[in-house]
Amino acid sequence: MKISVFGLGYVGCVSIGCLAKMGHKIIGVDVSETKVKLINTGKPTIVEKSIGQLIKSGYESKRISATTDYKKAVKESDVSFICVGTPNSVSGHLNMNFIKSVSEEIAEGLKGKEKFHTIVIRSTVLPGTNKEVSQIIEKISSKKNLVDYCVVSNPEFLREGNAVDDYFNPSITVVASESTKGIKEIKKVYKKIKAPVAQVSVGLAEMLKFVNNTFHALKISFANEIGNVCKKLGIDSVELMTLFALDDKLNISKAYLRPGFAYGGSCLPKDLRALNTIAHDHYLEIPIIGNIERSNYLQKKYLFDELNNSGKKKIGVLGISFKEGTDDLRESPILDVVERLIGKGYKVNVYDENVNMSNIIGANKNFIMNKLPHISSLLYLDIKKFIADSEVIIINANNPKLVKLLKASKSDKIIYDLVYSNELKKFKNYRGINW
C-alpha cells in the first residue's frame, strides 16, 4: 500500500521503518527540512535500537522517501498516518495544535483527489479528537466524511528502546472508526502483524493510551514505595517484588482490574492499614499506598451521593456481604452506605440469601453487631415483598430471581448496579455505579 506518515519524530520514524519492512511504500512528511533530509539519505531521525537498519534498507529499496510537500504526499498515498507530538501545555492539558495543523494539511491535500482516503490517528490524543479531525477535514477539503475519506483511531503502544520489536509484536492492535471501509484498510496495512485486532468504539480507543501509561506509572511508583519500606526493614525489595510478580493468577493479571464498587472484607482493609502503619513507624511517606483507603471511601461516597440525589426514601439493598457467594459481613463496603442512609433517615430494606443472622458467629458476628446491631430488622426473607417495599434497588449480588420478578412486574424502580449485569441494563431506570 502507499502510505504517507505525517511527523518524523519518534513514532513517525519507527512507523516508516517498520511499515516499509512490511512491504508498503512510504512517504514521510515533516515541516523540518533537517528530518526530511536525514530520511532521504537513508538515516533515522531518532536513536533507537534497530531503526537505523530499517530506514537504510527501506531507503535503498526505494520504499522510503520524505518530503515537506504535504499536498503531494496525500495525493500519492491511499492512507495517511498522523504521528505528530501532543506535548503537555502549561496547564497540563495535551497541546493539540500539531494535530490540528496536520489535519488542515491533509484536508488541503484532499482537494481535487477523487480516490477514497483513510486518515489514521496514531498520536496520543484527547477523547473527541477523531470527530474533531473529521470535521476539520470536511470543512476545509469540501469532501464528505465516510464517503470521500474517513478517520481511524489506532493508538500506538511503543516503548522507547524496544519500539521496533513492539511494533512487529504487539499484544493487540486497536482500531476504531465509523467507517467499515477504513477498518478494512487499516487491517490491510497490518496484515503481516501476527496479533489480534480489537475493533472498539472511538472513545475507548482514544482513552486507552492514557489508561495504559497511567497504570505503568502507578506500577513503578507502587514498587518504589514498597522498596522504600523494605529498605527500612532490611528486606530485599527486588527479591520480594520478583516473588510478588510470579503470581499471575491475582497479582499480575486481570484480577481486580474491573470497574465496580469498593473493596472490603477481613484481609484487604486490615493489611493495607498495617502496611501504612509500618511506613508511619519508620517516618516514611508512601502517598500512593497511603491514599488507597481514601479512594475506597470516595467510591462509597459516590454511591451515597447518587442515592441522596435520587429523591427516593425507600432503598433496597440486594446482597450485603463483602463478596458475593459468602456470608462474610466484615468491612463490607455496602454496610457503610447502609449505615449512613439510616443515619439520614432513609428506610433501608435488605435481602441476602446467604446471610442468616442465626448462623453468623465469631468475628463476623462481632463486627456486624458493632456496625449495625439492628440489622435483623432490615432483613427480608420474601424477595417479592423486598421489591415491593423498595423504590430504589441496589444490586450488590447477582440474583436471576430478582431480574425475573422485575421483568414480570414491568418494574420502573430505579436500579443501581454494582456488579455489571447485562440483564439489568435493559431496564428503563438502570444506572451503573461507574459505567
TORZA-495400 format. One record per residue (C-alpha): residue number from 1; residue in one letter; x, y, z. Coordinates in steps of 0.25 Angstrom, whole numbers. Layout:
// residues N
+-----+------+-------+-------+-------+
! pos ! code !    px !    py !    pz !
+-----+------+-------+-------+-------+
! NUM !    A !     X !     Y !     Z !
...
+-----+------+-------+-------+-------+
This chain:
// residues 435
+-----+------+-------+-------+-------+
! pos ! code !    px !    py !    pz !
+-----+------+-------+-------+-------+
!   1 !    M !     0 !     0 !     0 !
!   2 !    K !     4 !    15 !    -2 !
!   3 !    I !     5 !    21 !    12 !
!   4 !    S !     8 !    36 !    16 !
!   5 !    V !    13 !    38 !    30 !
!   6 !    F !    12 !    52 !    36 !
!   7 !    G !    22 !    54 !    47 !
!   8 !    L !    36 !    49 !    46 !
!   9 !    G !    39 !    49 !    61 !
!  10 !    Y !    39 !    36 !    70 !
!  11 !    V !    26 !    30 !    66 !
!  12 !    G !    27 !    34 !    51 !
!  13 !    C !    41 !    30 !    49 !
!  14 !    V !    39 !    16 !    55 !
!  15 !    S !    26 !    15 !    47 !
!  16 !    I !    32 !    18 !    33 !
!  17 !    G !    43 !     8 !    36 !
!  18 !    C !    34 !    -3 !    41 !
!  19 !    L !    23 !    -1 !    30 !
!  20 !    A !    34 !    -1 !    19 !
!  21 !    K !    39 !   -14 !    25 !
!  22 !    M !    25 !   -20 !    23 !
!  23 !    G !    25 !   -16 !     8 !
!  24 !    H !    18 !    -3 !     8 !
!  25 !    K !    23 !     9 !     0 !
!  26 !    I !    25 !    21 !    10 !
!  27 !    I !    25 !    36 !     8 !
!  28 !    G !    30 !    43 !    21 !
!  29 !    V !    25 !    57 !    23 !
!  30 !    D !    30 !    67 !    33 !
!  31 !    V !    32 !    82 !    34 !
!  32 !    S !    46 !    80 !    38 !
!  33 !    E !    55 !    80 !    25 !
!  34 !    T !    66 !    74 !    34 !
!  35 !    K !    58 !    62 !    37 !
!  36 !    V !    53 !    61 !    23 !
!  37 !    K !    68 !    61 !    18 !
!  38 !    L !    72 !    50 !    28 !
!  39 !    I !    61 !    41 !    23 !
!  40 !    N !    65 !    44 !     9 !
!  41 !    T !    79 !    40 !    11 !
!  42 !    G !    75 !    27 !    18 !
!  43 !    K !    77 !    31 !    32 !
!  44 !    P !    67 !    31 !    44 !
!  45 !    T !    63 !    44 !    51 !
!  46 !    I !    64 !    37 !    65 !
!  47 !    V !    73 !    28 !    73 !
!  48 !    E !    66 !    15 !    75 !
!  49 !    K !    70 !     0 !    74 !
!  50 !    S !    69 !    -6 !    60 !
!  51 !    I !    62 !     6 !    54 !
!  52 !    G !    75 !    11 !    46 !
!  53 !    Q !    76 !    -2 !    38 !
!  54 !    L !    61 !    -2 !    35 !
!  55 !    I !    62 !    13 !    30 !
!  56 !    K !    74 !    10 !    22 !
!  57 !    S !    68 !    -3 !    16 !
!  58 !    G !    55 !     4 !    13 !
!  59 !    Y !    62 !    16 !     6 !
!  60 !    E !    71 !     7 !    -2 !
!  61 !    S !    60 !    -2 !    -7 !
!  62 !    K !    52 !    11 !   -11 !
!  63 !    R !    41 !     8 !    -1 !
!  64 !    I !    44 !    21 !     7 !
!  65 !    S !    45 !    35 !     4 !
!  66 !    A !    42 !    48 !    11 !
!  67 !    T !    36 !    62 !     7 !
!  68 !    T !    31 !    75 !    13 !
!  69 !    D !    21 !    75 !     2 !
!  70 !    Y !     9 !    70 !     9 !
!  71 !    K !    -1 !    72 !    -3 !
!  72 !    K !     8 !    63 !   -11 !
!  73 !    A !     9 !    53 !     0 !
!  74 !    V !    -6 !    52 !     1 !
!  75 !    K !    -9 !    51 !   -14 !
!  76 !    E !     1 !    40 !   -15 !
!  77 !    S !    -4 !    31 !    -4 !
!  78 !    D !   -16 !    23 !     0 !
!  79 !    V !   -14 !    24 !    15 !
!  80 !    S !    -9 !    36 !    24 !
!  81 !    F !    -3 !    33 !    38 !
!  82 !    I !    -3 !    45 !    47 !
!  83 !    C !     9 !    43 !    57 !
!  84 !    V !    11 !    57 !    62 !
!  85 !    G !    14 !    60 !    76 !
!  86 !    T !     4 !    64 !    86 !
!  87 !    P !    12 !    70 !    98 !
!  88 !    N !     6 !    76 !   111 !
!  89 !    S !     2 !    90 !   111 !
!  90 !    V !     6 !    99 !   123 !
!  91 !    S !    -8 !    95 !   129 !
!  92 !    G !    -5 !    80 !   128 !
!  93 !    H !   -15 !    78 !   116 !
!  94 !    L !   -10 !    72 !   103 !
!  95 !    N !    -5 !    82 !    93 !
!  96 !    M !   -13 !    78 !    81 !
!  97 !    N !    -8 !    89 !    71 !
!  98 !    F !     0 !    79 !    63 !
!  99 !    I !   -11 !    70 !    61 !
! 100 !    K !   -20 !    82 !    56 !
! 101 !    S !    -9 !    87 !    47 !
! 102 !    V !    -7 !    73 !    41 !
! 103 !    S !   -22 !    71 !    39 !
! 104 !    E !   -22 !    84 !    32 !
! 105 !    E !   -11 !    80 !    23 !
! 106 !    I !   -17 !    67 !    20 !
! 107 !    A !   -30 !    74 !    16 !
! 108 !    E !   -23 !    83 !     6 !
! 109 !    G !   -17 !    70 !     0 !
! 110 !    L !   -30 !    64 !    -2 !
! 111 !    K !   -35 !    75 !   -10 !
! 112 !    G !   -37 !    70 !   -24 !
! 113 !    K !   -34 !    56 !   -20 !
! 114 !    E !   -44 !    46 !   -26 !
! 115 !    K !   -40 !    33 !   -19 !
! 116 !    F !   -44 !    30 !    -4 !
! 117 !    H !   -34 !    33 !     6 !
! 118 !    T !   -32 !    28 !    20 !
! 119 !    I !   -26 !    36 !    31 !
! 120 !    V !   -21 !    29 !    43 !
! 121 !    I !   -18 !    36 !    56 !
! 122 !    R !    -6 !    29 !    63 !
! 123 !    S !    -3 !    40 !    72 !
! 124 !    T !    -8 !    40 !    87 !
! 125 !    V !   -20 !    49 !    86 !
! 126 !    L !   -31 !    54 !    95 !
! 127 !    P !   -45 !    47 !    94 !
! 128 !    G !   -53 !    54 !    83 !
! 129 !    T !   -41 !    57 !    74 !
! 130 !    N !   -45 !    47 !    63 !
! 131 !    K !   -58 !    54 !    62 !
! 132 !    E !   -51 !    68 !    62 !
! 133 !    V !   -41 !    63 !    51 !
! 134 !    S !   -52 !    58 !    43 !
! 135 !    Q !   -59 !    72 !    44 !
! 136 !    I !   -47 !    80 !    41 !
! 137 !    I !   -44 !    72 !    28 !
! 138 !    E !   -59 !    72 !    24 !
! 139 !    K !   -59 !    87 !    25 !
! 140 !    I !   -46 !    91 !    18 !
! 141 !    S !   -46 !    80 !     7 !
! 142 !    S !   -61 !    81 !     4 !
! 143 !    K !   -60 !    65 !     4 !
! 144 !    K !   -71 !    57 !    11 !
! 145 !    N !   -67 !    49 !    23 !
! 146 !    L !   -69 !    34 !    21 !
! 147 !    V !   -71 !    36 !     6 !
! 148 !    D !   -58 !    42 !     1 !
! 149 !    Y !   -50 !    40 !    13 !
! 150 !    C !   -50 !    34 !    28 !
! 151 !    V !   -43 !    35 !    41 !
! 152 !    V !   -38 !    23 !    48 !
! 153 !    S !   -33 !    23 !    62 !
! 154 !    N !   -21 !    14 !    64 !
! 155 !    P !   -13 !    17 !    77 !
! 156 !    E !     2 !    12 !    78 !
! 157 !    F !     8 !     5 !    90 !
! 158 !    L !    23 !     6 !    87 !
! 159 !    R !    33 !     6 !    98 !
! 160 !    E !    46 !    15 !    95 !
! 161 !    G !    58 !     5 !    94 !
! 162 !    N !    49 !    -6 !    89 !
! 163 !    A !    40 !     1 !    79 !
! 164 !    V !    43 !    -7 !    67 !
! 165 !    D !    40 !   -21 !    74 !
! 166 !    D !    28 !   -15 !    80 !
! 167 !    Y !    23 !   -10 !    66 !
! 168 !    F !    25 !   -24 !    60 !
! 169 !    N !    20 !   -32 !    72 !
! 170 !    P !     8 !   -24 !    79 !
! 171 !    S !    -1 !   -31 !    89 !
! 172 !    I !   -12 !   -25 !    81 !
! 173 !    T !   -15 !   -16 !    70 !
! 174 !    V !   -26 !    -6 !    74 !
! 175 !    V !   -35 !     1 !    63 !
! 176 !    A !   -47 !     9 !    63 !
! 177 !    S !   -55 !    17 !    53 !
! 178 !    E !   -69 !    20 !    48 !
! 179 !    S !   -65 !    15 !    34 !
! 180 !    T !   -65 !     0 !    31 !
! 181 !    K !   -56 !     3 !    19 !
! 182 !    G !   -46 !    10 !    28 !
! 183 !    I !   -45 !    -2 !    37 !
! 184 !    K !   -43 !   -11 !    25 !
! 185 !    E !   -32 !    -2 !    20 !
! 186 !    I !   -24 !    -2 !    34 !
! 187 !    K !   -25 !   -17 !    34 !
! 188 !    K !   -19 !   -18 !    21 !
! 189 !    V !    -8 !    -9 !    26 !
! 190 !    Y !    -5 !   -18 !    38 !
! 191 !    K !    -8 !   -32 !    31 !
! 192 !    K !     6 !   -37 !    33 !
! 193 !    I !     5 !   -34 !    48 !
! 194 !    K !     2 !   -46 !    56 !
! 195 !    A !    -7 !   -40 !    67 !
! 196 !    P !   -22 !   -40 !    70 !
! 197 !    V !   -29 !   -28 !    65 !
! 198 !    A !   -39 !   -21 !    75 !
! 199 !    Q !   -49 !   -13 !    67 !
! 200 !    V !   -55 !    -4 !    78 !
! 201 !    S !   -62 !     9 !    80 !
! 202 !    V !   -55 !    22 !    76 !
! 203 !    G !   -55 !    28 !    90 !
! 204 !    L !   -50 !    15 !    96 !
! 205 !    A !   -38 !    15 !    86 !
! 206 !    E !   -35 !    29 !    89 !
! 207 !    M !   -35 !    27 !   104 !
! 208 !    L !   -27 !    14 !   105 !
! 209 !    K !   -13 !    20 !   104 !
! 210 !    F !   -16 !    29 !   116 !
! 211 !    V !   -20 !    17 !   124 !
! 212 !    N !    -8 !     9 !   120 !
! 213 !    N !     2 !    19 !   123 !
! 214 !    T !    -4 !    23 !   136 !
! 215 !    F !    -4 !     9 !   140 !
! 216 !    H !    10 !     7 !   137 !
! 217 !    A !    14 !    20 !   145 !
! 218 !    L !     5 !    14 !   156 !
! 219 !    K !    13 !     1 !   156 !
! 220 !    I !    26 !     8 !   156 !
! 221 !    S !    23 !    17 !   168 !
! 222 !    F !    16 !     5 !   175 !
! 223 !    A !    28 !    -3 !   174 !
! 224 !    N !    37 !     9 !   179 !
! 225 !    E !    28 !    11 !   191 !
! 226 !    I !    29 !    -4 !   194 !
! 227 !    G !    44 !    -3 !   192 !
! 228 !    N !    45 !     9 !   202 !
! 229 !    V !    38 !     1 !   213 !
! 230 !    C !    46 !   -11 !   211 !
! 231 !    K !    59 !    -4 !   211 !
! 232 !    K !    56 !     1 !   225 !
! 233 !    L !    52 !   -13 !   230 !
! 234 !    G !    65 !   -19 !   224 !
! 235 !    I !    57 !   -27 !   214 !
! 236 !    D !    62 !   -30 !   199 !
! 237 !    S !    51 !   -22 !   191 !
! 238 !    V !    55 !   -27 !   178 !
! 239 !    E !    54 !   -41 !   182 !
! 240 !    L !    41 !   -38 !   189 !
! 241 !    M !    35 !   -32 !   176 !
! 242 !    T !    40 !   -43 !   167 !
! 243 !    L !    33 !   -53 !   176 !
! 244 !    F !    21 !   -44 !   176 !
! 245 !    A !    21 !   -44 !   161 !
! 246 !    L !    21 !   -59 !   160 !
! 247 !    D !     6 !   -59 !   164 !
! 248 !    D !     0 !   -57 !   150 !
! 249 !    K !   -14 !   -62 !   156 !
! 250 !    L !   -16 !   -50 !   165 !
! 251 !    N !    -4 !   -40 !   165 !
! 252 !    I !     0 !   -39 !   151 !
! 253 !    S !   -13 !   -42 !   144 !
! 254 !    K !   -27 !   -37 !   140 !
! 255 !    A !   -32 !   -40 !   154 !
! 256 !    Y !   -38 !   -28 !   161 !
! 257 !    L !   -36 !   -19 !   149 !
! 258 !    R !   -51 !   -17 !   147 !
! 259 !    P !   -59 !    -5 !   150 !
! 260 !    G !   -69 !    -7 !   161 !
! 261 !    F !   -71 !    -4 !   176 !
! 262 !    A !   -62 !    -2 !   187 !
! 263 !    Y !   -53 !   -13 !   193 !
! 264 !    G !   -56 !   -19 !   207 !
! 265 !    G !   -54 !   -32 !   215 !
! 266 !    S !   -45 !   -37 !   226 !
! 267 !    C !   -32 !   -36 !   219 !
! 268 !    L !   -30 !   -24 !   209 !
! 269 !    P !   -34 !   -13 !   219 !
! 270 !    K !   -27 !   -19 !   231 !
! 271 !    D !   -14 !   -22 !   223 !
! 272 !    L !   -14 !    -8 !   216 !
! 273 !    R !   -15 !    -1 !   229 !
! 274 !    A !    -4 !   -10 !   235 !
! 275 !    L !     6 !    -6 !   224 !
! 276 !    N !     2 !     9 !   225 !
! 277 !    T !     5 !     8 !   240 !
! 278 !    I !    19 !     1 !   237 !
! 279 !    A !    23 !    12 !   228 !
! 280 !    H !    18 !    23 !   238 !
! 281 !    D !    26 !    16 !   249 !
! 282 !    H !    38 !    18 !   241 !
! 283 !    Y !    35 !    32 !   237 !
! 284 !    L !    33 !    29 !   222 !
! 285 !    E !    23 !    35 !   213 !
! 286 !    I !    16 !    26 !   203 !
! 287 !    P !     6 !    34 !   197 !
! 288 !    I !     0 !    24 !   187 !
! 289 !    I !    -2 !    13 !   197 !
! 290 !    G !    -6 !    23 !   207 !
! 291 !    N !   -17 !    29 !   199 !
! 292 !    I !   -23 !    15 !   195 !
! 293 !    E !   -33 !    15 !   206 !
! 294 !    R !   -37 !    30 !   203 !
! 295 !    S !   -40 !    25 !   189 !
! 296 !    N !   -48 !    14 !   194 !
! 297 !    Y !   -56 !    23 !   203 !
! 298 !    L !   -59 !    32 !   192 !
! 299 !    Q !   -65 !    21 !   184 !
! 300 !    K !   -75 !    18 !   195 !
! 301 !    K !   -78 !    33 !   196 !
! 302 !    Y !   -81 !    34 !   181 !
! 303 !    L !   -92 !    23 !   183 !
! 304 !    F !   -98 !    30 !   195 !
! 305 !    D !   -98 !    44 !   188 !
! 306 !    E !  -105 !    37 !   176 !
! 307 !    L !  -116 !    31 !   185 !
! 308 !    N !  -117 !    44 !   193 !
! 309 !    N !  -120 !    51 !   180 !
! 310 !    S !  -130 !    41 !   175 !
! 311 !    G !  -141 !    47 !   183 !
! 312 !    K !  -146 !    34 !   188 !
! 313 !    K !  -146 !    29 !   202 !
! 314 !    K !  -148 !    14 !   202 !
! 315 !    I !  -135 !     8 !   198 !
! 316 !    G !  -134 !    -7 !   196 !
! 317 !    V !  -120 !   -14 !   196 !
! 318 !    L !  -119 !   -27 !   190 !
! 319 !    G !  -106 !   -34 !   195 !
! 320 !    I !   -99 !   -29 !   208 !
! 321 !    S !   -87 !   -38 !   209 !
! 322 !    F !   -74 !   -32 !   205 !
! 323 !    K !   -73 !   -43 !   194 !
! 324 !    E !   -84 !   -50 !   186 !
! 325 !    G !   -86 !   -64 !   190 !
! 326 !    T !   -81 !   -62 !   204 !
! 327 !    D !   -88 !   -58 !   218 !
! 328 !    D !   -75 !   -50 !   222 !
! 329 !    L !   -80 !   -36 !   226 !
! 330 !    R !   -67 !   -32 !   232 !
! 331 !    E !   -64 !   -18 !   226 !
! 332 !    S !   -74 !   -20 !   215 !
! 333 !    P !   -74 !    -6 !   208 !
! 334 !    I !   -89 !    -6 !   205 !
! 335 !    L !   -91 !    -7 !   220 !
! 336 !    D !   -84 !     7 !   221 !
! 337 !    V !   -94 !    12 !   211 !
! 338 !    V !  -106 !     6 !   219 !
! 339 !    E !  -101 !    11 !   232 !
! 340 !    R !  -101 !    25 !   226 !
! 341 !    L !  -114 !    24 !   219 !
! 342 !    I !  -121 !    20 !   232 !
! 343 !    G !  -114 !    32 !   239 !
! 344 !    K !  -120 !    41 !   229 !
! 345 !    G !  -134 !    36 !   231 !
! 346 !    Y !  -135 !    26 !   219 !
! 347 !    K !  -144 !    13 !   220 !
! 348 !    V !  -134 !     2 !   217 !
! 349 !    N !  -138 !   -12 !   213 !
! 350 !    V !  -128 !   -23 !   211 !
! 351 !    Y !  -129 !   -36 !   204 !
! 352 !    D !  -118 !   -46 !   204 !
! 353 !    E !  -120 !   -61 !   202 !
! 354 !    N !  -106 !   -64 !   208 !
! 355 !    V !  -108 !   -56 !   221 !
! 356 !    N !  -115 !   -63 !   233 !
! 357 !    M !  -113 !   -56 !   246 !
! 358 !    S !  -115 !   -68 !   254 !
! 359 !    N !  -103 !   -75 !   247 !
! 360 !    I !   -93 !   -63 !   248 !
! 361 !    I !   -83 !   -66 !   258 !
! 362 !    G !   -69 !   -61 !   263 !
! 363 !    A !   -62 !   -49 !   258 !
! 364 !    N !   -73 !   -48 !   247 !
! 365 !    K !   -84 !   -46 !   257 !
! 366 !    N !   -76 !   -37 !   266 !
! 367 !    F !   -74 !   -28 !   254 !
! 368 !    I !   -88 !   -27 !   250 !
! 369 !    M !   -93 !   -25 !   264 !
! 370 !    N !   -84 !   -13 !   266 !
! 371 !    K !   -87 !    -8 !   252 !
! 372 !    L !  -102 !   -10 !   251 !
! 373 !    P !  -107 !   -16 !   263 !
! 374 !    H !  -122 !   -15 !   258 !
! 375 !    I !  -119 !   -22 !   244 !
! 376 !    S !  -129 !   -33 !   247 !
! 377 !    S !  -140 !   -23 !   246 !
! 378 !    L !  -135 !   -19 !   232 !
! 379 !    L !  -134 !   -33 !   226 !
! 380 !    Y !  -145 !   -38 !   217 !
! 381 !    L !  -148 !   -53 !   215 !
! 382 !    D !  -158 !   -51 !   204 !
! 383 !    I !  -152 !   -45 !   191 !
! 384 !    K !  -165 !   -41 !   185 !
! 385 !    K !  -168 !   -32 !   198 !
! 386 !    F !  -154 !   -27 !   197 !
! 387 !    I !  -156 !   -22 !   183 !
! 388 !    A !  -170 !   -16 !   186 !
! 389 !    D !  -165 !    -9 !   198 !
! 390 !    S !  -153 !    -2 !   191 !
! 391 !    E !  -153 !    10 !   182 !
! 392 !    V !  -138 !     8 !   178 !
! 393 !    I !  -131 !    -5 !   178 !
! 394 !    I !  -116 !    -6 !   179 !
! 395 !    I !  -111 !   -19 !   173 !
! 396 !    N !   -99 !   -23 !   181 !
! 397 !    A !  -100 !   -38 !   176 !
! 398 !    N !  -105 !   -45 !   164 !
! 399 !    N !  -119 !   -51 !   166 !
! 400 !    P !  -126 !   -57 !   154 !
! 401 !    K !  -139 !   -58 !   162 !
! 402 !    L !  -139 !   -43 !   165 !
! 403 !    V !  -137 !   -40 !   150 !
! 404 !    K !  -148 !   -49 !   146 !
! 405 !    L !  -158 !   -43 !   156 !
! 406 !    L !  -155 !   -29 !   152 !
! 407 !    K !  -157 !   -33 !   137 !
! 408 !    A !  -170 !   -39 !   141 !
! 409 !    S !  -175 !   -27 !   148 !
! 410 !    K !  -170 !   -18 !   137 !
! 411 !    S !  -164 !   -10 !   149 !
! 412 !    D !  -160 !     5 !   147 !
! 413 !    K !  -152 !     4 !   160 !
! 414 !    I !  -138 !    11 !   160 !
! 415 !    I !  -127 !     1 !   159 !
! 416 !    Y !  -113 !     4 !   163 !
! 417 !    D !  -104 !    -7 !   158 !
! 418 !    L !   -91 !   -10 !   166 !
! 419 !    V !   -88 !   -24 !   159 !
! 420 !    Y !   -89 !   -20 !   144 !
! 421 !    S !  -101 !   -28 !   139 !
! 422 !    N !  -105 !   -28 !   124 !
! 423 !    E !  -119 !   -33 !   128 !
! 424 !    L !  -121 !   -21 !   137 !
! 425 !    K !  -116 !   -11 !   127 !
! 426 !    K !  -129 !   -14 !   119 !
! 427 !    F !  -138 !    -7 !   130 !
! 428 !    K !  -142 !     8 !   128 !
! 429 !    N !  -137 !    13 !   141 !
! 430 !    Y !  -124 !     6 !   141 !
! 431 !    R !  -111 !    13 !   146 !
! 432 !    G !   -97 !     7 !   147 !
! 433 !    I !   -88 !    10 !   158 !
! 434 !    N !   -77 !    15 !   149 !
! 435 !    W !   -81 !    11 !   135 !
+-----+------+-------+-------+-------+
